[in-house]
């Protein structure tokens, strides 16, 4: 994809929003708890990047299978957010349940839990 997005095995549309505004650059990379949680239609996942770099943000089911790629691209440092609508990479609704989302950046990785209720 010529826009800097790198997705493998699937087409992916990342929609990471830069919410840095006038804020100072964050001193560390952090993955925040999604909100709302539990959620029904969409949930917002926010994170900070201390340095620019390649970012991977994905959702996994309880068995560790990748459900949705939310971001797979090079991003500048700052405050970021992305929404997840409870659909998999094929655009199909996933079942209610517990899911994990994981952020990976060069020297940082963190996983958190979210709950989808339909």
C-alpha positions as YAML, in Angstrom:
chain: A
units: angstrom
residues:
- id: 1
  name: UNK
  ca: [0.00, 0.00, 0.00]
- id: 2
  name: UNK
  ca: [1.54, 3.28, -1.00]
- id: 3
  name: UNK
  ca: [0.31, 5.22, 2.02]
- id: 4
  name: UNK
  ca: [2.82, 3.79, 4.51]
- id: 5
  name: UNK
  ca: [0.39, 1.15, 5.75]
- id: 6
  name: UNK
  ca: [1.78, -2.36, 5.83]
- id: 7
  name: UNK
  ca: [-0.76, -5.14, 6.24]
- id: 8
  name: UNK
  ca: [-0.04, -8.73, 5.45]
- id: 9
  name: UNK
  ca: [-2.42, -11.51, 4.35]
- id: 10
  name: UNK
  ca: [-5.43, -9.14, 4.56]
- id: 11
  name: UNK
  ca: [-6.53, -5.77, 3.33]
- id: 12
  name: UNK
  ca: [-6.56, -3.35, 6.21]
- id: 13
  name: UNK
  ca: [-7.78, 0.17, 6.60]
- id: 14
  name: UNK
  ca: [-6.12, 1.73, 9.58]
- id: 15
  name: UNK
  ca: [-7.78, 4.79, 10.94]
- id: 16
  name: UNK
  ca: [-5.36, 5.97, 13.59]
- id: 17
  name: UNK
  ca: [-6.13, 9.52, 14.63]
- id: 18
  name: UNK
  ca: [-3.44, 11.89, 15.85]
- id: 19
  name: UNK
  ca: [-4.72, 13.59, 18.99]
- id: 20
  name: UNK
  ca: [-1.49, 15.34, 19.93]
- id: 21
  name: UNK
  ca: [-2.80, 18.85, 19.25]
- id: 22
  name: UNK
  ca: [-0.75, 21.37, 21.24]
- id: 23
  name: UNK
  ca: [0.40, 18.82, 23.82]
- id: 24
  name: UNK
  ca: [4.06, 18.13, 24.43]
- id: 25
  name: UNK
  ca: [5.52, 14.95, 23.06]
- id: 26
  name: UNK
  ca: [4.94, 12.06, 25.51]
- id: 27
  name: UNK
  ca: [7.97, 10.88, 27.46]
- id: 28
  name: UNK
  ca: [7.05, 7.19, 27.14]
- id: 29
  name: UNK
  ca: [4.90, 4.87, 25.07]
- id: 30
  name: UNK
  ca: [1.72, 3.79, 26.87]
- id: 31
  name: UNK
  ca: [-1.34, 1.71, 25.95]
- id: 32
  name: UNK
  ca: [-4.47, 2.87, 27.79]
- id: 33
  name: UNK
  ca: [-7.58, 0.91, 28.72]
- id: 34
  name: UNK
  ca: [-10.23, 1.08, 26.00]
- id: 35
  name: UNK
  ca: [-13.43, 2.97, 26.68]
- id: 36
  name: UNK
  ca: [-16.21, 2.24, 27.02]
- id: 37
  name: UNK
  ca: [-15.47, -1.20, 28.40]
- id: 38
  name: UNK
  ca: [-17.56, -3.30, 28.11]
- id: 39
  name: UNK
  ca: [-18.80, -1.95, 24.80]
- id: 40
  name: UNK
  ca: [-21.63, -2.66, 22.39]
- id: 41
  name: UNK
  ca: [-21.06, -0.88, 19.08]
- id: 42
  name: UNK
  ca: [-17.63, 0.77, 19.15]
- id: 43
  name: UNK
  ca: [-14.81, 1.30, 21.60]
- id: 44
  name: UNK
  ca: [-11.91, 3.74, 21.55]
- id: 45
  name: UNK
  ca: [-8.33, 2.61, 22.16]
- id: 46
  name: UNK
  ca: [-5.80, 5.32, 22.98]
- id: 47
  name: UNK
  ca: [-2.01, 5.13, 23.17]
- id: 48
  name: UNK
  ca: [1.03, 7.35, 23.20]
- id: 49
  name: UNK
  ca: [4.28, 7.01, 21.28]
- id: 50
  name: UNK
  ca: [7.44, 8.52, 22.75]
- id: 51
  name: UNK
  ca: [9.31, 8.09, 19.44]
- id: 52
  name: UNK
  ca: [8.22, 7.65, 15.87]
- id: 53
  name: UNK
  ca: [8.24, 4.07, 14.69]
- id: 54
  name: UNK
  ca: [6.43, 1.11, 13.26]
- id: 55
  name: UNK
  ca: [3.26, 0.38, 15.24]
- id: 56
  name: UNK
  ca: [1.27, -2.83, 15.35]
- id: 57
  name: UNK
  ca: [-2.09, -2.77, 17.17]
- id: 58
  name: UNK
  ca: [-4.24, -5.89, 16.90]
- id: 59
  name: UNK
  ca: [-7.21, -7.56, 18.57]
- id: 60
  name: UNK
  ca: [-7.05, -11.26, 19.54]
- id: 61
  name: UNK
  ca: [-9.64, -13.75, 20.78]
- id: 62
  name: UNK
  ca: [-9.25, -15.89, 23.91]
- id: 63
  name: UNK
  ca: [-7.42, -18.57, 21.92]
- id: 64
  name: UNK
  ca: [-4.83, -16.06, 20.74]
- id: 65
  name: UNK
  ca: [-6.09, -15.91, 17.14]
- id: 66
  name: UNK
  ca: [-5.76, -12.52, 15.48]
- id: 67
  name: UNK
  ca: [-9.24, -11.06, 14.92]
- id: 68
  name: UNK
  ca: [-8.54, -7.55, 13.63]
- id: 69
  name: UNK
  ca: [-5.53, -5.46, 12.66]
- id: 70
  name: UNK
  ca: [-6.25, -1.93, 13.89]
- id: 71
  name: UNK
  ca: [-2.88, -0.45, 12.92]
- id: 72
  name: UNK
  ca: [0.17, -1.71, 11.09]
- id: 73
  name: UNK
  ca: [2.15, 1.31, 9.98]
- id: 74
  name: UNK
  ca: [4.86, 3.81, 10.76]
- id: 75
  name: UNK
  ca: [3.52, 6.62, 12.97]
- id: 76
  name: UNK
  ca: [5.04, 9.81, 14.36]
- id: 77
  name: UNK
  ca: [5.43, 10.34, 18.12]
- id: 78
  name: UNK
  ca: [2.43, 11.71, 19.97]
- id: 79
  name: UNK
  ca: [-1.03, 10.89, 21.28]
- id: 80
  name: UNK
  ca: [-3.03, 8.46, 19.13]
- id: 81
  name: UNK
  ca: [-6.45, 6.81, 19.11]
- id: 82
  name: UNK
  ca: [-8.28, 4.23, 17.04]
- id: 83
  name: UNK
  ca: [-11.82, 2.84, 17.24]
- id: 84
  name: UNK
  ca: [-12.87, -0.78, 16.93]
- id: 85
  name: UNK
  ca: [-16.38, -1.64, 15.77]
- id: 86
  name: UNK
  ca: [-16.43, -5.30, 16.82]
- id: 87
  name: UNK
  ca: [-15.74, -6.60, 13.32]
- id: 88
  name: UNK
  ca: [-12.97, -8.91, 12.16]
- id: 89
  name: UNK
  ca: [-10.60, -8.29, 9.25]
- id: 90
  name: UNK
  ca: [-13.22, -9.75, 6.88]
- id: 91
  name: UNK
  ca: [-15.80, -7.18, 8.01]
- id: 92
  name: UNK
  ca: [-17.92, -9.71, 9.89]
- id: 93
  name: UNK
  ca: [-19.28, -9.09, 13.39]
- id: 94
  name: UNK
  ca: [-17.43, -11.07, 16.06]
- id: 95
  name: UNK
  ca: [-19.24, -12.80, 18.92]
- id: 96
  name: UNK
  ca: [-19.77, -11.26, 22.32]
- id: 97
  name: UNK
  ca: [-16.94, -12.10, 24.67]
- id: 98
  name: UNK
  ca: [-13.55, -11.23, 26.04]
- id: 99
  name: UNK
  ca: [-10.83, -10.06, 23.66]
- id: 100
  name: UNK
  ca: [-7.26, -8.82, 24.02]
- id: 101
  name: UNK
  ca: [-5.68, -5.92, 22.22]
- id: 102
  name: UNK
  ca: [-1.93, -5.60, 21.92]
- id: 103
  name: UNK
  ca: [0.26, -2.64, 21.01]
- id: 104
  name: UNK
  ca: [3.76, -3.32, 19.73]
- id: 105
  name: UNK
  ca: [6.31, -0.63, 19.06]
- id: 106
  name: UNK
  ca: [10.08, -0.99, 18.69]
- id: 107
  name: UNK
  ca: [10.96, -1.28, 22.40]
- id: 108
  name: UNK
  ca: [7.48, -1.51, 23.94]
- id: 109
  name: UNK
  ca: [4.70, -4.08, 24.00]
- id: 110
  name: UNK
  ca: [1.57, -4.19, 26.13]
- id: 111
  name: UNK
  ca: [-1.67, -6.17, 26.09]
- id: 112
  name: UNK
  ca: [-5.01, -5.24, 27.67]
- id: 113
  name: UNK
  ca: [-8.42, -6.91, 27.88]
- id: 114
  name: UNK
  ca: [-11.72, -5.66, 26.48]
- id: 115
  name: UNK
  ca: [-15.27, -6.99, 26.61]
- id: 116
  name: UNK
  ca: [-17.75, -6.93, 23.73]
- id: 117
  name: UNK
  ca: [-21.43, -7.26, 24.71]
- id: 118
  name: UNK
  ca: [-24.13, -7.49, 22.07]
...
